[in-house]
């Protein structure tokens, strides 16, 4: 999104030099998953709410901090529930960061596994332990060589494509975590 469109779509807090992502709530429970029977402070955050935040954060340039501004009807304003909501969001964002770190570790292990397999396949193909001029032996050797390149492609794909996506996800979640959260009456 171009910067002009960002300024048109989101309010800008000049004092904090931050973009405001407005969230209108009819009740504090709107942020939480309706199907989660846990008590208020332990409930999961609604997926659609997280999707809304994700899309909004992607629109706003990284150089600007964020403010999540929740507006709530005056008669429902409750500082205790606000603290619980802030805590629940913090826990959700921490969980998302730890999940991202687990995915990154898994990807590194996959890269290592595929790299080792590629090297093994290349060594077998180059050393050609079966010294034969039979047509089937040549096909098997070529197949092993191609298999080595397939595994090497997986390594390259993980390093340059998957890890970029995981880094982007981590950056967005860190922006969630560092956002200022405030509540206003309406």
C-alpha positions in Angstrom: 0.0 0.0 0.0 1.3 3.4 -0.9 2.0 5.8 1.9 -0.7 8.3 0.8 -3.3 5.5 1.0 -2.0 4.4 4.4 -2.5 8.0 5.7 -6.1 8.0 4.2 -7.0 4.6 5.7 -5.5 4.9 9.2 -5.3 7.8 11.6 -1.9 9.0 12.5 -0.9 10.0 16.0 1.5 12.9 15.5 2.5 12.9 19.2 3.7 9.3 19.1 4.5 9.3 15.3 2.4 6.1 15.1 -0.4 4.7 13.0 -3.6 3.9 14.8 -5.5 0.7 14.1 -9.0 1.3 15.3 -11.0 -1.6 16.8 -14.6 -1.0 17.7 -15.9 -3.3 20.4 -19.5 -3.8 21.5 -18.1 -5.8 24.4 -14.7 -6.9 25.6 -15.7 -10.5 24.7 -15.7 -9.5 21.0 -11.9 -10.1 20.8 -12.2 -13.6 22.2 -13.1 -16.9 20.5 -16.8 -17.6 21.1 -16.3 -21.3 21.2 -13.7 -21.2 24.0 -15.4 -22.0 27.3 -12.4 -20.8 29.4 -12.7 -17.9 31.9 -12.3 -14.4 30.4 -8.6 -14.0 31.1 -7.7 -17.4 29.7 -9.7 -17.4 26.5 -8.2 -17.7 23.0 -8.2 -14.7 20.7 -10.6 -14.8 17.8 -8.9 -15.8 14.6 -10.8 -13.2 12.5 -9.6 -10.5 14.9 -6.0 -11.6 14.5 -6.5 -11.7 10.7 -7.8 -8.1 10.8 -4.8 -7.0 12.8 -2.4 -8.9 10.5 -3.9 -7.3 7.4 -3.7 -3.9 9.0 -0.1 -4.3 10.1 0.9 -5.4 6.6 -0.6 -2.1 5.2 1.5 0.1 7.5 5.2 0.8 6.8 7.5 -0.9 9.2 9.2 2.3 10.2 6.1 3.5 12.0 5.0 2.2 15.4 1.5 1.0 15.9 -1.3 1.8 18.3 -4.2 -0.6 18.7 -7.1 1.6 19.8 -10.1 -0.2 21.2 -13.3 1.9 21.4 -15.9 0.6 23.9 -19.3 1.9 24.9 -19.0 4.2 27.9 -21.3 2.1 30.0 -19.2 -1.0 29.5 -15.8 0.5 30.2 -13.9 -1.6 32.8 -10.2 -1.1 33.6 -9.9 -4.6 35.0 -11.1 -6.2 31.8 -8.8 -3.9 29.8 -5.8 -5.1 31.8 -7.0 -8.7 31.2 -7.4 -8.1 27.5 -3.9 -6.5 27.3 -2.5 -9.5 29.1 -4.4 -12.0 26.9 -3.1 -10.2 23.7 0.5 -10.3 25.1 0.2 -14.0 25.8 -1.2 -14.6 22.3 1.6 -12.7 20.7 4.2 -14.5 22.8 2.6 -17.8 21.8 2.8 -16.8 18.1 6.5 -15.9 18.4 7.3 -19.2 20.1 5.4 -21.1 17.4 7.3 -19.2 14.8 10.6 -20.1 16.5 9.6 -23.8 16.6 8.8 -23.6 12.8 12.2 -22.0 12.2 14.0 -24.8 14.1 12.0 -27.4 12.2 13.0 -25.8 8.9 16.7 -25.7 9.8 16.5 -29.4 10.7 14.8 -30.2 7.4 17.5 -28.2 5.5 20.2 -30.1 7.2 18.5 -33.5 6.5 18.0 -32.6 2.8 21.6 -31.3 2.5 23.0 -34.5 3.9 20.8 -36.6 1.6 21.8 -34.5 -1.4 25.5 -34.9 -0.6 25.1 -38.7 -0.2 23.2 -39.0 -3.5 25.8 -36.9 -5.3 28.7 -39.0 -3.9 27.0 -42.2 -4.9 26.3 -40.9 -8.4 29.8 -39.5 -8.9 31.7 -42.5 -7.3 29.5 -44.9 -9.3 30.1 -48.0 -7.1 28.5 -50.2 -9.8 31.0 -50.4 -12.6 28.9 -51.4 -15.5 28.0 -50.2 -18.9 24.5 -51.7 -18.8 21.8 -49.3 -19.8 19.8 -49.9 -16.5 22.9 -49.0 -14.5 23.3 -45.7 -16.3 19.6 -44.9 -15.7 20.0 -45.7 -12.0 23.1 -43.5 -11.7 21.3 -40.6 -13.5 18.3 -41.1 -11.2 20.5 -40.9 -8.1 22.2 -37.8 -9.5 18.8 -36.2 -10.2 17.6 -37.2 -6.7 20.6 -35.3 -5.3 19.6 -32.2 -7.2 16.0 -32.6 -5.9 17.2 -32.7 -2.3 19.5 -29.7 -3.0 16.6 -27.8 -4.4 14.7 -28.4 -1.2 17.6 -26.9 0.8 17.7 -23.8 -1.5 13.9 -23.5 -1.4 13.8 -23.6 2.4 16.7 -21.1 2.8 15.5 -18.5 0.3 11.7 -19.0 0.3 10.4 -20.6 3.5 12.8 -18.7 5.8 11.8 -15.4 4.2 8.2 -16.1 4.9 9.0 -17.1 8.5 11.1 -14.0 8.9 8.2 -11.8 7.6 5.8 -13.6 10.0 8.2 -13.0 12.9 8.5 -9.3 12.1 4.7 -8.8 12.0 4.2 -10.6 15.3 7.0 -8.5 16.9 5.1 -5.4 15.7 2.0 -6.8 17.4 3.9 -7.3 20.6 5.4 -3.8 20.6 2.2 -2.0 19.7 0.7 0.4 22.2 -2.8 -0.7 23.3 -5.2 1.9 24.5 -8.9 2.1 25.1 -11.3 5.0 24.5 -14.9 5.5 25.2 -17.5 6.1 22.6 
